[in-house]
């Protein structure tokens, strides 16, 4: 079944982000996985070598998805890769103690397909080391592919193919059932807005003595996990920053 992408379709709202990829061939394979499912926005964060999308190995493994490679952007940080995104999902086989809520690929696909104006990102880590905890903690959800528990090893392009397929099916089916029954009523807060709120809130908690800056332990990761479950809107972020601002004002 074919579905021509529109300006607000999931095919135009979802980007694939590869972090510190080591092999040019894996970048090419991901580009191929994306194109076969109708996606095209690829962002590379600090790949091992410069200009890896043009590497002959990447082109060979892309197998006709050269346009996706040529359109790939290379950036120096996760913050740059997520500019303009309101929803970010870390893809990892390894569960974390302080991870955001854990979703399946199908739950993610249904959610983002049902949010017509939501710009989302799927973040994949390095082939050997995966994603660092600080990147996972920045995300709204962690996606864990429910593979065979006795052998759950998927390579980078296989994981990207599973996610791309689920997202395509959700877009074609017009899946509007989100993983949360509440959904967004206002504008979804961007990843950058939420990160700014966390920094502001941490500053306020230090000011009132609730958080020891020299020995923070796990307070901020726990708060991030709490807020990740709420799917914050811009106005809600502004309220929380207003509270932090008033706390800091009262301390001066």
KOLRO-974764 format. One record per residue: residue in one letter; x, y, z of N, C-alpha, C in turn; residue number from 1. Coordinates in nm, 3 decimals. Layout:
<sites>
 type    n.xx    n.yy    n.zz   ca.xx   ca.yy   ca.zz    c.xx    c.yy    c.zz seq
    A       X       Y       Z       X       Y       Z       X       Y       Z NUM
...
</sites>
This chain:
<sites>
 type    n.xx    n.yy    n.zz   ca.xx   ca.yy   ca.zz    c.xx    c.yy    c.zz seq
    X   0.085  -0.119   0.000   0.000   0.000   0.000   0.089   0.124   0.000   1
    X   0.060   0.221  -0.087   0.138   0.343  -0.093   0.063   0.458  -0.029   2
    X   0.142   0.545   0.033   0.083   0.662   0.097   0.173   0.781   0.072   3
    X   0.135   0.874  -0.015   0.221   0.987  -0.043   0.236   1.076   0.079   4
    X   0.359   1.110   0.119   0.377   1.193   0.237   0.323   1.333   0.216   5
    X   0.259   1.387   0.320   0.214   1.526   0.318   0.303   1.605   0.412   6
    X   0.282   1.736   0.417   0.370   1.821   0.497   0.363   1.789   0.644   7
    X   0.253   1.729   0.690   0.241   1.697   0.831   0.241   1.545   0.855   8
    X   0.269   1.468   0.752   0.271   1.323   0.771   0.392   1.283   0.853   9
    X   0.385   1.166   0.910   0.496   1.116   0.991   0.624   1.105   0.908  10
    X   0.611   1.081   0.778   0.728   1.070   0.692   0.810   1.199   0.689  11
    X   0.744   1.310   0.717   0.813   1.439   0.719   0.847   1.487   0.860  12
    X   0.793   1.421   0.961   0.810   1.468   1.098   0.907   1.385   1.180  13
    X   0.958   1.277   1.124   1.044   1.187   1.201   1.186   1.188   1.146  14
    X   1.282   1.211   1.235   1.422   1.207   1.195   1.494   1.093   1.266  15
    X   1.593   1.039   1.198   1.675   0.931   1.252   1.811   0.991   1.288  16
    X   1.852   0.974   1.413   1.975   1.034   1.464   2.072   0.923   1.502  17
    X   2.190   0.923   1.441   2.294   0.824   1.471   2.406   0.893   1.549  18
    X   2.439   0.839   1.666   2.537   0.903   1.755   2.670   0.828   1.750  19
    X   2.774   0.901   1.710   2.912   0.850   1.711   2.927   0.716   1.638  20
    X   2.868   0.708   1.520   2.875   0.587   1.441   3.019   0.562   1.394  21
    X   3.062   0.436   1.403   3.202   0.402   1.371   3.221   0.357   1.226  22
    X   3.121   0.289   1.169   3.136   0.230   1.036   3.052   0.303   0.932  23
    X   3.115   0.342   0.824   3.043   0.408   0.715   2.935   0.316   0.658  24
    X   2.965   0.187   0.653   2.867   0.092   0.600   2.738   0.090   0.679  25
    X   2.748   0.109   0.809   2.627   0.112   0.892   2.542   0.235   0.862  26
    X   2.608   0.346   0.833   2.533   0.466   0.796   2.459   0.441   0.665  27
    X   2.526   0.378   0.570   2.461   0.345   0.443   2.345   0.249   0.461  28
    X   2.363   0.149   0.547   2.256   0.052   0.572   2.135   0.115   0.638  29
    X   2.158   0.209   0.729   2.047   0.280   0.792   1.974   0.365   0.689  30
    X   2.050   0.431   0.601   1.987   0.511   0.495   1.897   0.423   0.408  31
    X   1.943   0.303   0.377   1.862   0.210   0.299   1.736   0.169   0.375  32
    X   1.752   0.137   0.504   1.636   0.099   0.586   1.533   0.212   0.591  33
    X   1.580   0.334   0.602   1.490   0.449   0.606   1.415   0.466   0.473  34
    X   1.489   0.462   0.364   1.427   0.489   0.234   1.324   0.383   0.197  35
    X   1.352   0.257   0.230   1.256   0.152   0.197   1.122   0.173   0.267  36
    X   1.122   0.248   0.379   0.999   0.274   0.453   0.948   0.416   0.434  37
    X   1.014   0.494   0.349   0.963   0.626   0.314   1.014   0.742   0.397  38
    X   1.120   0.721   0.475   1.176   0.828   0.558   1.306   0.879   0.497  39
    X   1.340   1.004   0.527   1.456   1.061   0.459   1.546   1.147   0.546  40
    X   1.501   1.188   0.665   1.581   1.282   0.744   1.678   1.207   0.834  41
    X   1.806   1.219   0.803   1.912   1.149   0.874   2.010   1.252   0.930  42
    X   2.039   1.240   1.060   2.133   1.330   1.127   2.241   1.248   1.195  43
    X   2.365   1.287   1.173   2.479   1.217   1.232   2.544   1.306   1.338  44
    X   2.558   1.252   1.460   2.621   1.326   1.568   2.763   1.274   1.587  45
    X   2.860   1.358   1.558   3.002   1.327   1.579   3.040   1.187   1.530  46
    X   3.021   1.159   1.401   3.065   1.028   1.348   3.216   1.015   1.358  47
    X   3.264   0.893   1.347   3.406   0.865   1.368   3.496   0.941   1.272  48
    X   3.452   0.952   1.145   3.531   1.022   1.045   3.446   1.131   0.980  49
    X   3.509   1.238   0.932   3.433   1.341   0.862   3.382   1.290   0.728  50
    X   3.270   1.345   0.686   3.213   1.315   0.554   3.190   1.165   0.531  51
    X   3.147   1.095   0.636   3.123   0.950   0.623   3.011   0.914   0.525  52
    X   2.907   0.997   0.508   2.804   0.960   0.410   2.855   0.948   0.268  53
    X   2.967   1.014   0.238   3.022   1.007   0.103   3.123   0.894   0.088  54
    X   3.152   0.824   0.195   3.247   0.713   0.190   3.195   0.604   0.095  55
    X   3.282   0.545   0.013   3.236   0.440  -0.080   3.162   0.326  -0.012  56
    X   3.203   0.291   0.108   3.134   0.183   0.180   2.991   0.223   0.215  57
    X   2.972   0.349   0.257   2.837   0.397   0.288   2.750   0.394   0.164  58
    X   2.804   0.441   0.053   2.729   0.445  -0.073   2.692   0.303  -0.117  59
    X   2.786   0.210  -0.103   2.761   0.072  -0.144   2.652   0.008  -0.059  60
    X   2.658   0.028   0.072   2.559  -0.032   0.161   2.423   0.037   0.152  61
    X   2.422   0.161   0.106   2.294   0.232   0.090   2.213   0.171  -0.023  62
    X   2.279   0.114  -0.122   2.213   0.039  -0.229   2.097   0.115  -0.293  63
    X   2.126   0.236  -0.340   2.022   0.313  -0.407   1.962   0.423  -0.322  64
    X   1.996   0.428  -0.194   1.944   0.534  -0.105   2.045   0.648  -0.094  65
    X   2.112   0.676  -0.205   2.217   0.778  -0.205   2.159   0.916  -0.173  66
    X   2.033   0.940  -0.210   1.973   1.070  -0.181   1.960   1.093  -0.031  67
    X   1.933   0.987   0.045   1.925   1.001   0.191   2.063   1.035   0.246  68
    X   2.167   0.969   0.194   2.303   0.999   0.237   2.342   1.143   0.203  69
    X   2.310   1.185   0.083   2.347   1.321   0.040   2.275   1.427   0.121  70
    X   2.156   1.393   0.172   2.079   1.489   0.251   2.110   1.483   0.399  71
    X   2.197   1.389   0.441   2.228   1.373   0.583   2.302   1.495   0.636  72
    X   2.267   1.534   0.757   2.337   1.646   0.823   2.431   1.589   0.929  73
    X   2.549   1.648   0.941   2.644   1.611   1.046   2.654   1.725   1.146  74
    X   2.633   1.695   1.274   2.636   1.797   1.380   2.730   1.750   1.491  75
    X   2.758   1.843   1.583   2.855   1.813   1.688   2.797   1.776   1.822  76
    X   2.665   1.782   1.834   2.606   1.752   1.965   2.462   1.703   1.950  77
    X   2.415   1.635   2.054   2.276   1.590   2.058   2.182   1.710   2.054  78
    X   2.220   1.818   2.123   2.134   1.937   2.124   2.109   1.988   1.983  79
    X   2.213   1.991   1.900   2.197   2.034   1.761   2.109   1.936   1.683  80
    X   2.129   1.807   1.708   2.053   1.706   1.635   1.904   1.714   1.667  81
    X   1.870   1.758   1.787   1.731   1.759   1.830   1.665   1.896   1.819  82
    X   1.731   1.991   1.756   1.671   2.123   1.739   1.538   2.111   1.666  83
    X   1.433   2.171   1.724   1.301   2.167   1.662   1.220   2.045   1.697  84
    X   1.277   1.950   1.771   1.203   1.829   1.809   1.127   1.850   1.940  85
    X   1.007   1.794   1.946   0.930   1.796   2.069   0.926   1.659   2.138  86
    X   0.979   1.558   2.071   0.972   1.423   2.128   1.094   1.346   2.082  87
    X   1.169   1.290   2.178   1.290   1.216   2.145   1.284   1.079   2.210  88
    X   1.323   0.978   2.133   1.322   0.841   2.183   1.460   0.779   2.165  89
    X   1.516   0.729   2.273   1.643   0.657   2.269   1.615   0.510   2.238  90
    X   1.689   0.452   2.146   1.672   0.311   2.111   1.788   0.234   2.174  91
    X   1.755   0.140   2.262   1.861   0.069   2.333   1.813  -0.068   2.378  92
    X   1.902  -0.167   2.368   1.871  -0.300   2.420   1.898  -0.307   2.569  93
    X   1.971  -0.207   2.621   2.009  -0.207   2.762   1.919  -0.114   2.841  94
    X   1.848  -0.170   2.938   1.762  -0.090   3.024   1.847  -0.017   3.128  95
    X   1.802   0.100   3.169   1.879   0.182   3.263   1.799   0.203   3.392  96
    X   1.872   0.219   3.501   1.807   0.238   3.631   1.719   0.363   3.632  97
    X   1.767   0.469   3.569   1.693   0.595   3.570   1.651   0.636   3.429  98
    X   1.608   0.539   3.353   1.565   0.569   3.217   1.427   0.632   3.218  99
    X   1.391   0.701   3.109   1.252   0.744   3.092   1.164   0.621   3.073 100
    X   1.032   0.639   3.059   0.943   0.524   3.038   0.988   0.437   2.920 101
    X   0.975   0.307   2.935   1.018   0.213   2.831   0.899   0.176   2.744 102
    X   0.912   0.199   2.613   0.807   0.168   2.516   0.857   0.066   2.415 103
    X   0.764  -0.002   2.352   0.796  -0.088   2.239   0.798  -0.001   2.112 104
    X   0.857  -0.050   2.004   0.853   0.024   1.878   0.709   0.056   1.835 105
    X   0.617  -0.036   1.856   0.479  -0.014   1.814   0.411   0.097   1.894 106
    X   0.441   0.102   2.024   0.384   0.210   2.106   0.436   0.345   2.060 107
    X   0.566   0.353   2.032   0.623   0.478   1.983   0.560   0.518   1.851 108
    X   0.551   0.423   1.758   0.497   0.452   1.626   0.353   0.502   1.635 109
    X   0.271   0.435   1.715   0.132   0.476   1.730   0.120   0.615   1.789 110
    X   0.208   0.645   1.884   0.203   0.776   1.950   0.238   0.888   1.854 111
    X   0.353   0.876   1.786   0.395   0.987   1.700   0.309   0.999   1.576 112
    X   0.254   0.887   1.528   0.164   0.895   1.412   0.035   0.966   1.448 113
    X  -0.007   0.953   1.572  -0.132   1.014   1.616  -0.121   1.159   1.658 114
    X   0.003   1.212   1.661   0.024   1.352   1.698   0.064   1.428   1.572 115
    X  -0.036   1.485   1.505  -0.018   1.536   1.369   0.087   1.642   1.347 116
    X   0.123   1.719   1.450   0.222   1.825   1.431   0.349   1.799   1.510 117
    X   0.362   1.683   1.570   0.476   1.652   1.657   0.598   1.615   1.574 118
    X   0.710   1.685   1.596   0.837   1.649   1.534   0.913   1.560   1.630 119
    X   0.949   1.439   1.585   1.009   1.340   1.673   1.142   1.292   1.620 120
    X   1.222   1.234   1.709   1.353   1.181   1.671   1.373   1.043   1.733 121
    X   1.432   0.955   1.654   1.477   0.825   1.702   1.628   0.831   1.712 122
    X   1.683   0.799   1.829   1.827   0.815   1.852   1.891   0.678   1.871 123
    X   1.990   0.650   1.788   2.062   0.523   1.792   2.207   0.548   1.830 124
    X   2.263   0.463   1.915   2.398   0.484   1.964   2.506   0.416   1.882 125
    X   2.627   0.427   1.932   2.745   0.367   1.871   2.732   0.215   1.866 126
    X   2.788   0.154   1.764   2.775   0.009   1.743   2.824  -0.073   1.861 127
    X   2.931  -0.029   1.926   2.988  -0.107   2.037   2.933  -0.065   2.173 128
    X   2.918   0.065   2.192   2.890   0.115   2.326   2.746   0.163   2.346 129
    X   2.669   0.172   2.239   2.532   0.218   2.253   2.525   0.365   2.288 130
    X   2.422   0.403   2.361   2.400   0.542   2.400   2.445   0.566   2.543 131
    X   2.513   0.676   2.571   2.548   0.707   2.710   2.423   0.742   2.791 132
    X   2.432   0.723   2.921   2.316   0.747   3.008   2.264   0.889   2.999 133
    X   2.356   0.987   2.985   2.310   1.126   2.984   2.224   1.156   2.862 134
    X   2.248   1.085   2.752   2.164   1.104   2.633   2.028   1.039   2.656 135
    X   2.028   0.919   2.711   1.903   0.849   2.738   1.815   0.931   2.833 136
    X   1.876   0.990   2.934   1.800   1.067   3.033   1.738   1.193   2.974 137
    X   1.791   1.241   2.862   1.735   1.359   2.795   1.608   1.325   2.717 138
    X   1.586   1.197   2.690   1.479   1.156   2.600   1.345   1.140   2.673 139
    X   1.237   1.146   2.597   1.103   1.126   2.653   1.076   0.980   2.685 140
    X   1.126   0.891   2.601   1.106   0.748   2.621   1.231   0.672   2.580 141
    X   1.242   0.549   2.628   1.345   0.457   2.583   1.274   0.343   2.509 142
    X   1.316   0.317   2.386   1.254   0.210   2.308   1.339   0.085   2.320 143
    X   1.273  -0.022   2.362   1.339  -0.152   2.374   1.267  -0.249   2.281 144
    X   1.339  -0.304   2.184   1.280  -0.397   2.088   1.265  -0.534   2.155 145
    X   1.143  -0.586   2.165   1.120  -0.712   2.237   1.168  -0.834   2.159 146
    X   1.299  -0.850   2.153   1.359  -0.960   2.078   1.370  -1.085   2.166 147
    X   1.421  -1.191   2.108   1.445  -1.316   2.179   1.537  -1.290   2.299 148
    X   1.490  -1.312   2.422   1.574  -1.282   2.539   1.703  -1.365   2.545 149
    X   1.704  -1.478   2.476   1.824  -1.561   2.475   1.925  -1.513   2.371 150
    X   1.880  -1.430   2.277   1.971  -1.373   2.177   1.905  -1.248   2.121 151
    X   1.928  -1.137   2.189   1.857  -1.013   2.154   1.943  -0.916   2.075 152
    X   2.054  -0.965   2.020   2.149  -0.878   1.951   2.099  -0.838   1.813 153
    X   2.074  -0.709   1.796   2.040  -0.652   1.665   2.149  -0.554   1.627 154
    X   2.192  -0.554   1.501   2.286  -0.451   1.463   2.212  -0.320   1.436 155
    X   2.289  -0.215   1.413   2.233  -0.081   1.403   2.126  -0.070   1.295 156
    X   2.155  -0.119   1.176   2.059  -0.104   1.067   1.936  -0.192   1.087 157
    X   1.952  -0.308   1.151   1.836  -0.392   1.181   1.741  -0.322   1.277 158
    X   1.797  -0.259   1.380   1.714  -0.185   1.475   1.642  -0.070   1.405 159
    X   1.715   0.002   1.318   1.654   0.112   1.244   1.543   0.061   1.152 160
    X   1.563  -0.058   1.092   1.461  -0.114   1.003   1.334  -0.148   1.078 161
    X   1.348  -0.207   1.198   1.231  -0.240   1.280   1.151  -0.114   1.312 162
    X   1.221  -0.010   1.355   1.151   0.115   1.391   1.089   0.180   1.268 163
    X   1.161   0.183   1.158   1.109   0.245   1.036   0.984   0.172   0.988 164
    X   0.986   0.040   0.995   0.869  -0.038   0.953   0.748  -0.008   1.041 165
    X   0.766  -0.012   1.172   0.653   0.014   1.262   0.596   0.154   1.240 166
    X   0.686   0.250   1.218   0.638   0.388   1.197   0.565   0.400   1.063 167
    X   0.612   0.332   0.962   0.542   0.334   0.833   0.402   0.274   0.846 168
    X   0.391   0.161   0.913   0.262   0.096   0.928   0.166   0.183   1.007 169
    X   0.217   0.249   1.112   0.132   0.338   1.192   0.085   0.456   1.108 170
    X   0.174   0.511   1.024   0.136   0.624   0.939   0.033   0.582   0.836 171
    X   0.052   0.465   0.774  -0.042   0.418   0.673  -0.179   0.389   0.733 172
    X  -0.177   0.327   0.849  -0.304   0.290   0.913  -0.373   0.409   0.978 173
    X  -0.302   0.523   0.984  -0.361   0.640   1.049  -0.379   0.617   1.197 174
    X  -0.285   0.545   1.258  -0.298   0.513   1.401  -0.297   0.640   1.483 175
    X  -0.407   0.663   1.554  -0.418   0.783   1.637  -0.426   0.748   1.784 176
    X  -0.402   0.624   1.818  -0.410   0.584   1.958  -0.273   0.601   2.019 177
    X  -0.257   0.698   2.105  -0.129   0.724   2.168  -0.106   0.627   2.284 178
    X   0.020   0.615   2.324   0.051   0.528   2.437  -0.011   0.583   2.565 179
    X  -0.030   0.714   2.572  -0.098   0.776   2.686  -0.238   0.818   2.643 180
    X  -0.340   0.795   2.726  -0.474   0.834   2.688  -0.497   0.984   2.694 181
    X  -0.403   1.057   2.752  -0.424   1.201   2.771  -0.391   1.276   2.643 182
    X  -0.271   1.251   2.588  -0.231   1.320   2.466  -0.199   1.466   2.492 183
    X  -0.161   1.537   2.386  -0.127   1.678   2.399  -0.250   1.764   2.374 184
    X  -0.269   1.863   2.460  -0.377   1.960   2.439  -0.319   2.093   2.394 185
    X  -0.197   2.123   2.436  -0.129   2.243   2.391  -0.010   2.204   2.306 186
    X   0.077   2.302   2.281   0.197   2.273   2.202   0.295   2.191   2.284 187
    X   0.345   2.084   2.227   0.443   2.001   2.296   0.572   2.079   2.316 188
    X   0.628   2.072   2.435   0.755   2.140   2.463   0.867   2.073   2.384 189
    X   0.960   2.152   2.335   1.073   2.096   2.262   1.173   2.037   2.361 190
    X   1.261   1.954   2.309   1.366   1.895   2.393   1.453   2.005   2.453 191
    X   1.484   2.109   2.374   1.567   2.218   2.423   1.496   2.294   2.535 192
    X   1.366   2.316   2.522   1.291   2.385   2.628   1.292   2.305   2.758 193
    X   1.276   2.174   2.746   1.274   2.089   2.865   1.412   2.084   2.929 194
    X   1.518   2.078   2.849   1.653   2.081   2.904   1.679   2.211   2.980 195
    X   1.632   2.323   2.924   1.646   2.452   2.992   1.571   2.454   3.124 196
    X   1.453   2.392   3.126   1.375   2.384   3.250   1.450   2.304   3.356 197
    X   1.512   2.191   3.315   1.586   2.110   3.411   1.700   2.190   3.473 198
    X   1.773   2.264   3.390   1.885   2.344   3.441   1.836   2.450   3.539 199
    X   1.724   2.514   3.505   1.665   2.618   3.590   1.617   2.558   3.722 200
    X   1.550   2.444   3.713   1.498   2.378   3.832   1.612   2.331   3.923 201
    X   1.719   2.279   3.863   1.835   2.235   3.943   1.897   2.352   4.017 202
    X   1.907   2.466   3.950   1.962   2.586   4.013   1.877   2.627   4.134 203
    X   1.744   2.620   4.119   1.654   2.657   4.228   1.665   2.559   4.345 204
    X   1.675   2.430   4.314   1.685   2.329   4.420   1.815   2.342   4.498 205
    X   1.922   2.380   4.430   2.048   2.406   4.499   2.035   2.529   4.588 206
    X   1.967   2.632   4.538   1.952   2.758   4.613   1.877   2.738   4.745 207
    X   1.778   2.649   4.747   1.700   2.628   4.871   1.757   2.515   4.956 208
    X   1.869   2.457   4.912   1.933   2.353   4.991   1.873   2.215   4.978 209
    X   1.781   2.197   4.883   1.721   2.065   4.864   1.814   1.972   4.788 210
    X   1.899   2.030   4.704   1.995   1.955   4.625   2.135   2.002   4.659 211
    X   2.222   1.908   4.695   2.362   1.939   4.723   2.439   1.930   4.592 212
    X   2.484   2.044   4.541   2.553   2.046   4.412   2.679   1.962   4.414 213
    X   2.743   1.949   4.532   2.864   1.871   4.543   2.840   1.722   4.554 214
    X   2.717   1.685   4.588   2.683   1.543   4.603   2.539   1.522   4.558 215
    X   2.512   1.539   4.427   2.374   1.540   4.377   2.307   1.404   4.379 216
    X   2.388   1.296   4.386   2.335   1.160   4.383   2.245   1.142   4.260 217
    X   2.123   1.094   4.280   2.037   1.060   4.166   1.910   1.145   4.159 218
    X   1.910   1.259   4.227   1.788   1.339   4.232   1.744   1.387   4.093 219
    X   1.835   1.449   4.018   1.796   1.501   3.888   1.756   1.392   3.790 220
    X   1.829   1.280   3.781   1.779   1.172   3.694   1.640   1.123   3.733 221
    X   1.612   1.118   3.862   1.478   1.075   3.905   1.372   1.178   3.864 222
    X   1.404   1.307   3.879   1.309   1.410   3.837   1.287   1.407   3.687 223
    X   1.394   1.384   3.611   1.380   1.376   3.466   1.291   1.259   3.427 224
    X   1.307   1.148   3.495   1.223   1.032   3.466   1.077   1.062   3.500 225
    X   1.055   1.134   3.609   0.918   1.171   3.649   0.854   1.259   3.541 226
    X   0.926   1.364   3.500   0.868   1.456   3.403   0.855   1.392   3.264 227
    X   0.943   1.296   3.232   0.934   1.228   3.102   0.800   1.157   3.087 228
    X   0.742   1.113   3.198   0.614   1.042   3.193   0.497   1.136   3.167 229
    X   0.519   1.267   3.184   0.407   1.362   3.173   0.388   1.419   3.033 230
    X   0.489   1.407   2.945   0.481   1.463   2.811   0.447   1.614   2.817 231
    X   0.543   1.688   2.868   0.524   1.829   2.900   0.488   1.914   2.779 232
    X   0.400   2.011   2.803   0.365   2.111   2.704   0.444   2.239   2.732 233
    X   0.453   2.326   2.633   0.530   2.450   2.647   0.483   2.533   2.765 234
    X   0.351   2.545   2.781   0.298   2.626   2.891   0.334   2.566   3.026 235
    X   0.336   2.433   3.034   0.372   2.367   3.160   0.519   2.390   3.194 236
    X   0.605   2.387   3.091   0.747   2.416   3.112   0.763   2.560   3.161 237
    X   0.687   2.652   3.103   0.694   2.792   3.145   0.650   2.809   3.290 238
    X   0.548   2.733   3.331   0.502   2.740   3.471   0.613   2.692   3.565 239
    X   0.675   2.580   3.532   0.780   2.526   3.618   0.901   2.619   3.624 240
    X   0.932   2.682   3.510   1.043   2.778   3.512   1.006   2.903   3.591 241
    X   0.878   2.939   3.587   0.832   3.052   3.668   0.847   3.023   3.817 242
    X   0.816   2.900   3.857   0.833   2.861   3.997   0.980   2.868   4.036 243
    X   1.068   2.815   3.948   1.212   2.819   3.975   1.261   2.963   3.984 244
    X   1.211   3.048   3.896   1.252   3.189   3.895   1.213   3.257   4.026 245
    X   1.092   3.228   4.076   1.044   3.289   4.199   1.125   3.239   4.319 246
    X   1.162   3.111   4.317   1.245   3.057   4.425   1.378   3.130   4.430 247
    X   1.441   3.145   4.313   1.571   3.211   4.307   1.560   3.358   4.347 248
    X   1.451   3.421   4.306   1.430   3.562   4.342   1.418   3.580   4.492 249
    X   1.349   3.486   4.557   1.327   3.495   4.702   1.454   3.472   4.781 250
    X   1.557   3.412   4.716   1.681   3.384   4.787   1.778   3.503   4.782 251
    X   1.744   3.604   4.702   1.832   3.721   4.689   1.779   3.840   4.769 252
</sites>
